[in-house]
């Protein structure tokens, strides 16, 4: 797939706007997930994902072909989302219901045998609670925790996306995980 994407990027750089549609189709779900994990709101995540693709399109000439395109795109998505978080007036509604809990179901792994409805409900409630606790982490920890454990990116990819040293990523992952562990201790 990487070769196909590289081909599409070359076409976009030459002015072929329709080639970018294929790039969007390939990455739209992952970019949306990154935005959602950081912002916690379905509608805002959709807007942010769209804004990330617009920025990528506008700045496609600055993309270095020697680097991985997905990392470049995910960095744009992460930066757009972090910028929105910083610009938002702080609103601390930690007890507010998490919106978009239906989006969490994509991460639930079903066993070969179908679980009982009560088990599914408990699982959804637990996922919702974990999402709430992730959203209550400070932005710098929330970002690395979401990228590392939810989006399953490597430390090197996170370092490149956030443009911070890998040692800082490791520290933030550790501290974020420990903060989350303390919050989830009673579960």
C-alpha positions in Angstrom: 0.0 0.0 0.0 2.9 2.4 0.7 3.9 2.3 -2.9 0.4 3.1 -4.0 0.3 6.0 -1.6 3.6 7.3 -2.7 2.3 7.2 -6.3 -0.8 9.2 -5.3 1.3 11.8 -3.4 3.4 12.3 -6.6 0.2 12.8 -8.5 -1.1 15.3 -6.0 2.1 17.2 -6.0 1.7 17.5 -9.8 -1.7 19.0 -9.3 -4.0 16.0 -9.5 -6.6 16.8 -6.9 -8.6 13.6 -7.4 -5.6 11.5 -6.3 -5.9 13.1 -2.8 -9.4 11.5 -2.5 -7.7 8.1 -2.5 -5.3 9.2 0.2 -8.2 10.5 2.3 -10.1 7.2 1.8 -7.1 5.3 3.0 -6.4 7.2 6.1 -9.7 8.9 7.2 -10.6 6.3 9.8 -7.2 6.4 11.5 -7.0 10.2 11.5 -10.5 10.4 12.9 -9.6 8.0 15.7 -6.5 10.0 16.6 -8.6 13.2 16.8 -11.4 11.5 18.7 -9.0 9.9 21.3 -7.5 13.3 22.0 -10.7 15.5 21.9 -13.3 13.0 23.1 -16.1 14.5 21.0 -17.4 12.9 17.8 -18.4 16.1 16.0 -15.2 17.9 16.9 -13.1 14.9 15.9 -14.8 14.9 12.5 -14.1 18.6 12.0 -10.5 18.2 13.2 -9.9 15.2 10.9 -11.2 17.2 8.0 -9.0 20.1 8.9 -6.0 17.8 9.2 -6.6 16.6 5.6 -7.0 20.2 4.3 -3.7 21.1 5.9 -2.0 18.1 4.5 -3.3 18.9 1.0 -2.3 22.5 1.3 1.2 21.6 2.6 1.7 18.5 0.5 4.7 20.1 -1.3 6.5 20.2 2.1 6.1 16.5 2.6 9.5 14.7 2.4 9.2 11.6 0.3 11.9 9.9 2.3 9.7 9.8 5.4 6.7 7.8 6.1 3.5 9.6 4.9 1.3 8.2 7.7 3.5 9.6 10.4 3.5 13.0 8.7 -0.3 13.0 8.4 -0.8 11.7 11.9 1.5 14.5 13.2 -0.7 17.1 11.4 -3.8 15.5 12.9 -2.3 15.5 16.4 -1.1 19.1 16.1 -4.5 20.3 14.8 -6.2 18.6 17.7 -3.8 19.8 20.4 -4.2 23.4 19.0 -7.9 23.1 19.4 -7.6 21.8 23.0 -5.3 24.7 23.8 -7.7 27.3 22.3 -10.7 25.9 24.0 -11.7 27.5 27.2 -11.1 25.1 30.0 -14.3 23.2 30.9 -13.9 20.6 33.5 -16.9 18.4 33.5 -15.3 15.2 34.6 -18.6 13.8 35.6 -20.2 14.5 32.3 -21.3 11.6 30.2 -18.8 10.7 27.5 -20.1 11.4 24.0 -19.6 8.9 21.2 -19.4 5.8 23.3 -20.6 3.9 20.3 -17.1 4.7 18.8 -15.6 2.6 21.6 -17.2 -0.6 20.5 -14.7 -0.9 17.6 -12.0 -1.6 20.2 -13.9 -4.4 22.0 -12.6 -7.8 21.0 -15.3 -10.4 20.8 -14.4 -13.9 21.8 -15.2 -16.7 19.5 -18.3 -17.4 21.5 -20.8 -14.5 21.7 -20.7 -12.9 25.2 -23.9 -12.6 27.2 -25.7 -9.2 26.9 -24.7 -8.4 30.6 -21.1 -9.0 29.7 -21.3 -6.7 26.7 -22.9 -4.0 28.8 -20.2 -4.3 31.5 -17.5 -4.1 28.8 -19.1 -1.0 27.3 -19.4 0.6 30.7 -15.8 -0.2 31.5 -14.6 1.2 28.2 -16.6 4.3 28.7 -15.1 4.7 32.2 -11.6 4.1 30.9 -12.2 6.7 28.1 -13.4 9.2 30.8 -10.2 8.6 32.8 -8.0 9.0 29.7 -9.8 12.3 28.9 -9.2 13.6 32.5 -5.4 13.2 32.0 -3.4 16.4 31.3 -3.1 16.9 27.5 0.6 15.9 27.2 -0.1 12.6 28.9 -3.5 12.0 27.2 -1.8 12.5 23.8 0.9 9.9 24.3 -1.3 7.4 26.1 -3.9 7.6 23.2 -1.2 7.3 20.5 0.7 4.5 22.3 -2.0 2.3 23.7 -5.1 3.1 21.7 -3.6 3.8 18.3 -0.7 1.4 18.9 2.0 3.6 17.5 5.6 3.0 18.3 7.6 5.3 20.5 9.6 6.5 17.5 6.4 7.3 15.6 5.0 9.2 18.5 8.3 11.1 18.9 8.1 12.1 15.2 4.4 13.0 15.3 4.8 15.2 18.4 8.3 16.4 17.4 9.7 15.7 20.9 12.7 13.5 21.9 12.0 9.8 22.3 13.2 10.0 25.9 10.4 12.6 26.5 7.9 10.3 24.9 9.0 7.4 27.2 8.7 9.6 30.2 5.3 10.8 29.3 4.1 7.3 28.4 5.3 6.1 31.8 3.8 9.0 33.8 0.6 8.9 31.8 0.2 5.2 32.3 1.0 5.6 36.1 -1.6 8.4 36.4 -4.2 6.3 34.6 -3.3 3.3 36.7 -4.0 5.3 39.9 -7.3 6.5 38.4 -8.3 2.9 37.5 -7.1 1.3 40.7 -10.6 0.6 42.1 -11.9 -0.9 38.9 
